[in-house]
């Protein structure tokens, strides 16, 4: 894999190179650029690298300016000390956005996203020549999921972190979330709308009434017709069943 580094701080560039090679010592660093102008020249004179690590704030401007003067077809992992440019980063070829100082586990996760991107585009197009396919794949990988839900409690407004939610359920045409504290809150979106907002790595819709996280599960019991019965924390519903057509996908989700 050929990687280009665009970073104007030498210590940061050296540390990033060290982390990358620690992740995979077969990676080739094809260039280390420290400016917008330098990146534009390099990209104009060289074959596109497999991946670019790009700092957002460079000595002569923001790296987003590069896209105005050079054709950038390589996937990009942005690095920055600030998070104010996250949304703008996702409008270009970004597959991840890492805050400095970069953590080894976050770097590894970013490479995992890159490998998923390669696998997807290679399956659809072995030549990996379609920027449209690359962009579509990256948009899936960089999709922004809900981090919190806003609920109204009387005259008060409360923000509930997604990390504090065990499961969601639907009852009498209303949608609720249940927290790790065992409290239930009414939500505005429908359960199907909530399902589109959640990271499928962390939540699974087991039937038309329930979306659960793994930490919500107290027990799982084999049920009739190859179904599974779920015993949920902070729930008095004794009939939480994984629908038969979703059992296999549910087991795969548990095993990820």
C-alpha positions, 0 to 999 in steps of 0.5 A: 500500500502506498501512502502519502502524508500531508502534514506541516508539523515535522514531529506530528509527521514523524509520529504518524509515520511511526504509527502507520509503519507500526500498524503495517511495516509493508506500507510505503510512504511515497511522500511527505508534503507540508503545504497546500501548494506542495500537495497540489504539485505532488498530486499533479506530477504523480500517480494517485497513492492508495491512501492519503493522510491529510492534516486540515490546517497547513502552513499556507492554508486549509487542505480543502483548497487542494481539491479546488486545484488538483484532482484527488481520487485517493481515499483520505484520512483527515488529521487535525487538532480541532473538530470544527471541520468534521462535516466539511471533511466528509464532503470530500473523499474522507473515510475517517477524521482523526483528532490529534494526538492520534490514538493507535486504536483509532488509527487501526480503526481508520485502516479497517474502514479503508480495507472495507472500502477496498473490499467493497469497490474491488467486488463491484469493480476489480479495476478500482477505476470508478471515482463514483463507486469510491465515493458511494462506498466512502459515503456508506463507511462515513455515515454519521449515526446518532450520538444522542436523543433529545427528550422532553420531560415536562417543561424540561429538555434532556439529552440522552447519550446513545451510550446510555441507551439499552434498547428502543421499543414501540407501544401504542404507536409511540416510541420509547428508549430505555436507559441503563438506569432503567428509565423510559423516555418518549421519543418523537421519531417512529421506531423505523426512523430510529432504526435508520439513525443507529449504528448497526454495529451497536444496535439490532432490530430483532422484530417490529417492536424492539431495537436492542443493544448487546448490553441490554441482554440478560439472557437468550433462550431457544424458542419455538419455530427456531426463534429466540426469546430475549430477556432484557434488562429493565423490561417487564415484557416476557414476550420479546422474541427475535423474529424467525427471519432475523434469527440468523442475522441476529446470531451473526451480529452477536458474533461480529 
